[in-house]
Every structure is written in C-alpha cells, then in structure tokens.
C-alpha cells in the first residue's frame, strides 16, 4: 500500500514539472525567436513609413533602385532602376538597401 501512495505522489509531481518545462520552453522561444522577429518587423515598418524621394532601396523581388515618387493614396512607390526605367512597386515591398551609404541631412 505504501508503494502505491508513493507512486501516486510521484505522478502528481511529474505533471507539475511537465507544465513548468513547457512554460520554460515557450519563454525561451519567445526571447530567442518571436521577440527579435517582432523588433525587426517594427524597424522595416518604420523605414517604409519614413520613405522619401531619392532614397536607395531594394524591392521584395531583389531589384535595386532609387525612389522617384511616393503615392500615399495608392500605397505605391515609383522606383528608378535604370536610365529612363521606372517601375511602380507596392510600398510594403520596398526595403532598405544594405549597400547604400546613409546620407547626412
């Protein structure tokens, strides 16, 4: 009978440690995966909101160019990619060009 009581108590403690382990795994995932991704997404959103003409950008398709104009009503950006070649891209597909040198204002 005593062994049965000890086994029941051990099983109850095992359930609690399983819950604690699951919470710990979720916390680790939050701090190492989800939180940095949210921070990066906020930076991208901030860049897209502060977009200005003449800025060097890269499109979601990998095309490098310079912003010529921004249409806030349509949420589009005209990007010059070569001499006399201007494409219109959705504003959410325009990202910061990592090779561009920041200009001082």
Rosetta blueprint (number, residue, H / E / L):
1 X L
2 X H
3 X H
4 X H
5 X H
6 X H
7 X H
8 X H
9 X H
10 X H
11 X H
12 X H
13 X H
14 X H
15 X H
16 X H
17 X H
18 X H
19 X H
20 X H
21 X H
22 X H
23 X H
24 X H
25 X H
26 X H
27 X H
28 X H
29 X H
30 X H
31 X H
32 X H
33 X H
34 X H
35 X H
36 X H
37 X H
38 X H
39 X H
40 X H
41 X H
42 X H
43 X H
44 X H
45 X H
46 X H
47 X H
48 X H
49 X H
50 X L
51 X L
52 X L
53 X L
54 X L
55 X L
56 X E
57 X E
58 X E
59 X E
60 X L
61 X L
62 X L
63 X L
64 X E
65 X E
66 X E
67 X E
68 X E
69 X E
70 X E
71 X E
72 X L
73 X L
74 X L
75 X L
76 X E
77 X E
78 X E
79 X E
80 X E
81 X E
82 X E
83 X L
84 X L
85 X E
86 X E
87 X E
88 X E
89 X E
90 X E
91 X H
92 X H
93 X H
94 X E
95 X E
96 X E
97 X L
98 X L
99 X L
100 X L
101 X L
102 X L
103 X L
104 X L
105 X L
